Amino acid sequence: MSTDYQSLAVKGVQALSPYQPGKPIDELARELGLNPDRIIKLASNENPLGPSPKALAAVRGGLDELCRYPDGNGFDLKQALSARYGVRPSQITLGNGSNDVLEVITRCFADQTSEVVFSQYAFAVYPLVTQAIGATGVSVPARDYGHDLNAMAEAVTGRTKLVFVANPNNPTGTVHGAEAIEAFLDRIPERVLVVLDEAYCEYLQGDGYVDGLSLLERYPNLIVTRTFSKAWGLASLRAGYSVSSPEIANVLNRVRQPFNVDALALAAATAVLDDEQYLQRAREVNAEGMKQLETAFNEMGLEYIPSAGNFIALNVGERAADINQLLLEQGVIVRPIAGYGMPGHLRVSIGLPEENDRFIESLARALDTLSASEPGRGV
């Protein structure tokens, strides 16, 4: 009899389903026989501008040293982050994307006796890493698709070790301002660590938004995580980080793999922090694209969740899977989010103006096709 290797896995892992990333362009081209050059991907919240010229130059400059291990301490990147954000290098923990840091945090501070609090409709990695280590996940019902911070504070018990707050949240795009975040932190016992996931914080503009880094001195139990995958345009290279007290960072660096960020990612991330023009252009393109999609949805009479990120969740109802398939057949990749408990929504990343137009046109055709196929309607 063959061995059931799944049964050999630890209990928390046995019940997990693999994380489902956005469909790659090449995969869709193979599946449907489409020209990959005619496919647009608006599924993974990537920066549509392409990488920064400064990041590209840094990567090219590091190619001759691929035989060498990267700097396991990430000295140059930590210095650049320190200079830009006014934090000490001893507060920084680097990761292979911020996902890596989120997992390290959970492994360091929670175990099978612990509870980890997060919101309904929050980033899928929170319950995934919680379950993987055997901790108990406490999913707090959302309020208007966003974090109900009061309810999350009330969910903290004597067993709670971690609370995850995504601000802005993926996949809903909801966000809380400084006053709400500070009031929430005031209610959390100092023995409970709060992870403020700011993967999309660079897109926040205007007054009232919170900068988690500014709260670290007041709240020693706070950990802020960020990434270079979104506004900074380095999703392929996987570079992220957390900023916390030096004491917490010291714990995280005991578990963090010594070479978890490769040399090219370190070089590109360090360089892009000096490209303010690129960041500003990314913000402008995102703001203009968000208005473009919101205007189209309003004209179509479609509901959506106002978003502070570089994506928007669109409510297309019970036939969301059918609409998604019709979009794929037209070479447009968006993200179904039924796995987040939102089966009627599709998440759409903001693209370049022409990509947004292509999506809008394809969506209109998909809706017309479904409408024409309804009983009592001509086909």
C-alpha positions as CSV (number, residue, x, y, z in Angstrom):
1,M,0.0,0.0,0.0
2,S,1.4,3.4,-0.9
3,T,2.1,5.9,1.8
4,D,-0.4,8.8,2.2
5,Y,2.2,11.6,2.5
6,Q,-0.4,14.3,3.1
7,S,-1.2,12.5,6.4
8,L,2.4,12.9,7.4
9,A,2.2,16.7,7.2
10,V,1.6,18.6,10.4
11,K,-2.1,19.0,11.2
12,G,-2.3,22.7,10.3
13,V,-0.8,22.1,6.9
14,Q,-3.0,19.1,6.1
15,A,-6.1,21.3,6.0
16,L,-4.6,24.1,3.9
17,S,-5.3,24.8,0.2
18,P,-2.5,26.3,-1.8
19,Y,-2.6,30.1,-2.3
20,Q,-3.9,30.8,-5.8
21,P,-2.0,33.7,-7.5
22,G,-3.3,35.6,-10.4
23,K,-3.2,33.8,-13.7
24,P,0.0,34.4,-15.7
25,I,-0.2,35.7,-19.3
26,D,1.6,32.7,-20.8
27,E,-0.7,30.3,-19.1
28,L,-3.8,32.0,-20.5
29,A,-2.2,32.1,-23.9
30,R,-1.6,28.3,-23.8
31,E,-5.1,27.5,-22.5
32,L,-7.1,29.5,-25.0
33,G,-4.6,29.7,-27.9
34,L,-4.4,33.5,-27.6
35,N,-1.5,35.8,-28.7
36,P,0.3,36.7,-25.5
37,D,1.1,40.1,-26.9
38,R,-2.6,40.8,-27.0
39,I,-3.3,39.8,-23.4
40,I,-3.5,42.3,-20.6
41,K,-3.1,41.3,-17.0
42,L,-5.0,43.3,-14.4
43,A,-5.0,40.6,-11.7
44,S,-2.1,41.0,-9.4
45,N,-1.9,44.7,-8.4
46,E,1.3,45.2,-10.2
47,N,2.7,48.6,-11.2
48,P,1.7,49.1,-14.9
49,L,4.6,51.5,-15.6
50,G,7.2,48.8,-15.7
51,P,10.3,49.0,-13.5
52,S,12.1,52.2,-12.6
53,P,15.1,53.0,-14.9
54,K,17.3,53.4,-11.8
55,A,16.2,49.9,-10.6
56,L,17.0,48.5,-14.0
57,A,20.5,50.1,-14.0
58,A,21.2,48.7,-10.6
59,V,20.2,45.2,-11.7
60,R,22.4,45.3,-14.7
61,G,25.3,46.5,-12.6
62,G,25.0,43.5,-10.3
63,L,24.9,40.8,-13.0
64,D,28.7,40.2,-12.9
65,E,28.5,39.2,-9.3
66,L,25.8,36.5,-9.5
67,C,28.3,33.9,-8.3
68,R,28.4,35.7,-4.9
69,Y,26.0,35.4,-2.0
70,P,24.0,38.6,-1.3
71,D,24.7,40.7,1.7
72,G,22.8,38.8,4.3
73,N,22.3,41.9,6.4
74,G,21.2,44.1,3.5
75,F,23.4,46.9,4.7
76,D,22.9,49.3,1.8
77,L,19.1,48.8,1.6
78,K,18.7,49.3,5.4
79,Q,20.8,52.5,5.2
80,A,18.6,53.8,2.3
81,L,15.4,52.9,4.2
82,S,16.8,54.6,7.3
83,A,17.6,57.8,5.4
84,R,14.2,58.0,3.7
85,Y,12.0,57.2,6.6
86,G,13.9,58.3,9.7
87,V,14.2,54.9,11.3
88,R,17.2,53.1,12.6
89,P,18.7,50.1,10.7
90,S,18.3,48.1,13.9
91,Q,14.5,48.4,13.5
92,I,14.4,46.9,10.0
93,T,13.9,43.2,9.1
94,L,14.2,42.4,5.4
95,G,12.1,39.8,3.6
96,N,11.6,38.0,0.3
97,G,8.6,40.2,-0.2
98,S,6.5,41.3,2.8
99,N,4.8,37.9,2.7
100,D,8.0,36.4,3.9
101,V,8.1,38.9,6.8
102,L,4.5,38.2,7.7
103,E,5.3,34.5,8.0
104,V,8.4,35.1,10.1
105,I,6.4,37.3,12.5
106,T,3.8,34.6,12.9
107,R,6.4,31.8,13.5
108,C,8.3,33.9,16.0
109,F,5.3,35.0,18.2
110,A,2.5,32.5,17.8
111,D,2.2,28.7,18.4
112,Q,-0.5,26.1,18.8
113,T,-1.7,27.7,22.1
114,S,-2.2,31.1,20.5
115,E,-4.9,33.0,18.8
116,V,-4.3,35.4,15.9
117,V,-6.9,38.0,15.0
118,F,-7.6,39.3,11.5
119,S,-10.6,40.7,9.6
120,Q,-13.0,38.9,7.3
121,Y,-12.0,39.8,3.6
122,A,-8.4,40.5,4.7
123,F,-5.3,39.4,2.9
124,A,-5.3,35.6,2.5
125,V,-1.8,35.1,3.9
126,Y,-2.9,36.0,7.5
127,P,-5.1,32.9,7.9
128,L,-2.8,30.8,5.8
129,V,0.3,31.3,8.0
130,T,-1.8,31.1,11.2
131,Q,-3.2,27.7,10.2
132,A,0.2,26.4,9.0
133,I,1.7,26.8,12.5
134,G,-1.4,25.4,14.2
135,A,-2.5,28.6,15.9
136,T,-6.2,29.5,16.1
137,G,-7.3,32.1,13.6
138,V,-10.1,34.5,14.8
139,S,-11.8,36.1,11.7
140,V,-13.7,39.1,12.8
141,P,-16.7,40.0,10.6
142,A,-16.0,43.0,8.3
143,R,-18.0,46.2,8.4
144,D,-18.8,47.6,4.9
145,Y,-16.1,45.2,3.6
146,G,-13.5,46.8,5.8
147,H,-11.9,46.1,9.1
148,D,-14.2,46.6,12.1
149,L,-11.5,47.8,14.4
150,N,-13.8,48.0,17.5
151,A,-14.8,44.4,17.0
152,M,-11.3,43.4,16.4
153,A,-10.1,45.0,19.7
154,E,-13.0,43.2,21.5
155,A,-11.9,39.9,20.0
156,V,-8.5,40.0,21.8
157,T,-8.3,37.5,24.6
158,G,-5.7,36.2,27.0
159,R,-4.6,33.8,24.2
160,T,-4.2,36.4,21.5
161,K,-0.6,36.9,20.4
162,L,-1.0,38.8,17.1
163,V,-3.5,41.1,15.4
164,F,-3.1,41.7,11.6
165,V,-4.5,44.9,10.2
166,A,-4.1,45.7,6.4
167,N,-4.3,49.4,5.7
168,P,-5.3,49.7,2.9
169,N,-6.8,46.3,2.8
170,N,-6.4,43.8,-0.1
171,P,-8.7,42.8,-1.8
172,T,-11.3,45.4,-0.8
173,G,-9.2,48.6,-0.9
174,T,-10.8,49.9,2.3
175,V,-8.6,52.1,4.6
176,H,-8.7,53.7,8.0
177,G,-7.4,57.1,8.9
178,A,-4.9,58.0,11.6
179,E,-7.5,58.7,14.3
180,A,-9.1,55.3,13.9
181,I,-5.8,53.4,13.9
182,E,-4.5,55.2,17.0
183,A,-7.8,54.6,18.9
184,F,-7.5,50.9,18.0
185,L,-3.9,50.7,19.1
186,D,-4.8,52.3,22.4
187,R,-7.1,49.4,23.1
188,I,-4.7,46.6,22.4
189,P,-2.6,45.3,25.4
190,E,1.1,45.8,25.0
191,R,1.7,42.1,25.3
192,V,-0.2,41.6,22.0
193,L,1.7,42.5,18.8
194,V,-0.2,44.4,16.1
195,V,1.0,44.0,12.5
196,L,0.1,47.0,10.4
197,D,0.4,45.8,6.8
198,E,1.0,48.8,4.6
199,A,1.8,47.1,1.3
200,Y,-0.2,49.8,-0.5
201,C,0.6,52.8,1.6
202,E,2.5,54.7,-1.1
203,Y,-0.8,55.2,-2.9
204,L,-2.3,57.1,0.0
205,Q,-2.4,60.8,-0.6
206,G,-4.0,63.7,1.2
207,D,-4.6,64.5,4.9
208,G,-5.9,62.1,7.4
209,Y,-4.1,59.0,6.4
210,V,-1.9,57.2,8.9
211,D,1.9,56.6,8.4
212,G,2.5,53.6,10.6
213,L,6.1,54.4,11.0
214,S,5.2,57.6,12.9
215,L,3.5,55.5,15.5
216,L,6.3,53.1,16.4
217,E,7.7,55.2,19.3
218,R,4.3,55.4,20.9
219,Y,3.3,51.8,20.4
220,P,6.2,49.4,21.2
221,N,4.1,46.4,20.2
222,L,3.6,47.7,16.7
223,I,5.2,46.1,13.6
224,V,4.8,47.9,10.2
225,T,5.3,45.8,7.1
226,R,5.8,47.2,3.6
227,T,6.9,46.0,0.2
228,F,8.6,47.0,-3.0
229,S,6.2,44.9,-5.1
230,K,3.5,47.5,-5.7
231,A,4.1,51.3,-6.1
232,W,7.9,50.7,-6.4
233,G,7.4,48.3,-9.3
234,L,9.6,45.4,-8.2
235,A,7.1,42.5,-7.8
236,S,9.3,40.1,-9.7
237,L,12.3,40.6,-7.4
238,R,10.5,40.0,-4.1
239,A,11.7,42.6,-1.6
240,G,9.9,43.7,1.5
241,Y,10.6,44.7,5.0
242,S,9.2,45.4,8.5
243,V,10.0,48.2,10.9
244,S,9.5,47.6,14.6
245,S,11.3,48.2,17.9
246,P,14.9,46.9,17.8
247,E,13.9,44.3,20.3
248,I,11.3,42.8,18.1
249,A,13.5,43.1,15.0
250,N,16.2,41.2,16.9
251,V,13.7,38.3,17.4
252,L,12.6,38.3,13.8
253,N,16.2,38.2,12.5
254,R,16.8,35.0,14.5
255,V,14.3,33.2,12.3
256,R,14.7,35.1,9.0
257,Q,16.7,33.1,6.5
258,P,20.2,34.7,6.2
259,F,20.0,35.2,2.4
260,N,16.3,35.7,1.9
261,V,16.6,38.8,-0.3
262,D,18.8,38.2,-3.4
263,A,21.5,40.6,-4.5
264,L,19.6,42.0,-7.5
265,A,16.5,42.7,-5.4
266,L,18.7,44.4,-2.8
267,A,20.3,46.6,-5.5
268,A,17.1,47.4,-7.2
269,A,15.2,48.3,-4.0
270,T,18.0,50.5,-2.8
271,A,18.1,52.3,-6.1
272,V,14.4,52.8,-6.6
273,L,14.1,54.6,-3.2
274,D,16.0,57.4,-4.8
275,D,13.6,57.6,-7.8
276,E,11.0,60.1,-6.5
277,Q,9.9,60.9,-10.0
278,Y,9.0,57.3,-10.7
279,L,6.9,57.1,-7.5
280,Q,5.1,60.3,-8.3
281,R,4.3,59.1,-11.8
282,A,3.0,55.8,-10.4
283,R,0.7,57.7,-8.1
284,E,-0.6,59.9,-10.9
285,V,-1.3,57.0,-13.2
286,N,-3.1,55.1,-10.4
287,A,-5.3,58.1,-9.5
288,E,-6.2,58.8,-13.1
289,G,-6.9,55.1,-13.8
290,M,-9.0,54.8,-10.7
291,K,-11.2,57.7,-11.8
292,Q,-11.4,56.1,-15.3
293,L,-12.8,52.8,-13.9
294,E,-15.1,54.4,-11.4
295,T,-16.6,56.6,-14.1
296,A,-17.2,53.6,-16.3
297,F,-18.7,51.5,-13.5
298,N,-21.0,54.4,-12.6
299,E,-22.2,54.7,-16.2
300,M,-22.8,50.9,-16.3
301,G,-24.7,51.0,-13.0
302,L,-22.3,48.6,-11.4
303,E,-21.5,48.6,-7.7
304,Y,-17.9,48.8,-6.5
305,I,-16.0,49.2,-3.2
306,P,-14.2,52.6,-3.1
307,S,-10.5,51.8,-3.0
308,A,-7.4,53.4,-1.6
309,G,-5.0,50.9,-3.3
310,N,-4.1,50.3,-6.9
311,F,-7.0,48.0,-7.5
312,I,-10.8,48.1,-7.2
313,A,-13.3,45.3,-6.3
314,L,-16.3,45.3,-8.6
315,N,-19.6,43.6,-7.7
316,V,-20.9,41.8,-10.8
317,G,-23.2,39.5,-9.0
318,E,-23.9,35.8,-9.1
319,R,-22.5,35.3,-12.6
320,A,-19.0,36.7,-11.7
321,A,-17.4,33.4,-12.7
322,D,-19.1,33.6,-16.2
323,I,-18.0,37.2,-16.6
324,N,-14.5,36.3,-15.6
325,Q,-14.4,33.5,-18.2
326,L,-15.7,35.9,-20.9
327,L,-13.0,38.4,-20.0
328,L,-10.3,35.7,-20.3
329,E,-11.6,34.7,-23.7
330,Q,-11.0,38.3,-24.7
331,G,-7.5,38.3,-23.3
332,V,-8.2,40.3,-20.2
333,I,-7.1,38.8,-16.9
334,V,-8.7,40.1,-13.7
335,R,-8.9,38.4,-10.2
336,P,-11.9,36.5,-9.0
337,I,-12.1,36.7,-5.2
338,A,-14.5,34.0,-4.3
339,G,-11.7,32.6,-2.3
340,Y,-12.0,35.6,0.0
341,G,-15.7,34.9,0.5
342,M,-16.7,37.5,-2.1
343,P,-18.0,35.3,-5.0
344,G,-19.9,38.1,-6.7
345,H,-16.8,40.4,-6.9
346,L,-13.9,40.7,-9.3
347,R,-10.8,42.6,-8.3
348,V,-9.3,44.7,-11.1
349,S,-5.8,46.2,-10.9
350,I,-5.4,49.7,-12.3
351,G,-3.5,49.6,-15.6
352,L,-2.3,52.1,-18.1
353,P,-5.1,54.2,-19.7
354,E,-5.3,52.0,-22.8
355,E,-5.4,48.8,-20.7
356,N,-8.2,50.3,-18.6
357,D,-10.1,51.1,-21.8
358,R,-9.6,47.6,-23.1
359,F,-11.0,46.1,-19.8
360,I,-14.0,48.4,-19.8
361,E,-14.8,47.5,-23.4
362,S,-14.4,43.8,-22.7
363,L,-16.5,44.0,-19.6
364,A,-19.3,45.7,-21.5
365,R,-19.2,42.9,-24.1
366,A,-19.3,40.3,-21.4
367,L,-22.3,41.9,-19.7
368,D,-24.1,42.2,-23.1
369,T,-23.3,38.5,-23.9
370,L,-24.8,37.3,-20.6
371,S,-27.8,39.6,-20.9
372,A,-28.6,38.3,-24.3
373,S,-28.4,34.7,-23.1
374,E,-30.9,35.2,-20.3
375,P,-34.2,33.4,-20.6
376,G,-36.7,35.4,-22.6
377,R,-34.1,37.4,-24.3
378,G,-32.9,37.0,-27.9
379,V,-29.4,35.6,-28.4
